[in-house]
């Protein structure tokens, strides 16, 4: 294993965890998923990878979507989202911290409950990480207009059910 491969992975790791956690909705599953990304990265011919950061994000995204779709097919539901302290915005006031933590948990649960995996993935990448539609489309192997439509549907669904 080259240190360049390790350095690239370590640089991307926090972002990979955030992507996986937002889509999977569970930090424990997200951590396992990031470990799977590491294993795949070790097996990858890195000389054929043009953009390692994009490659790693794409692998994490696809693994997270597969995980969510698999659980949905088996009709499994999460008991509840658990987030470690460093994943939630903290403040000096414990009440603000508790409110932020609860708001974050509710927001993630809302995404999990109301959006399909594809909608959730495109919405998180666009709204949470500000990816351009072209890059989202490449990661998901769909057309850019389809990525735009999935984000629009996600926005509409979230706005409609919030009323």
Phi, psi and omega in degrees: 000133179273152178290334177298318178296319179294315180300316180297318180295314181298325177293322182275343189307312180300319179293320178298318179297316180298317178299309182298319182292320180291326181275314181285330178080010183214122183294333178291315177293323179297319179296317177297320180296319178296324176295322176296322177298319178300315180298315179295323179296322178295327182275353185275140172283098187291342178291339179268357182265117182284319183228097183302320181296317178293320178300312181296318178296320179295316179298314179298317180298312181294319178296321179294317178297316178300318179298314181294317180294322179296314179295321180294319179297326180272003179060039176270146174231149179285144176293323178173154180280136176238131182232132179289160187302324184284353181270348184244142179299133182248162177213176180287331182273121180299328179292318178297318178301313180296320179294317178297317180297315179295318179297319179295316180298318179295318180297316179295318179296322177299314178299317181294321184282326191255346184242146174289164179303319180293318177296317181298315181297312181293320180295314180296316180295321182282307186279322183276325185241000176057038175288143174290154182302325180299316180291322177299315180299318179295318180298320184267358182057049175228171177282155179300320176298324178293320177297316177300317181295319178297319178294318179298315178299319179297314178300314181298315181297318179292321179290319182296315184279348178279341182284000000 
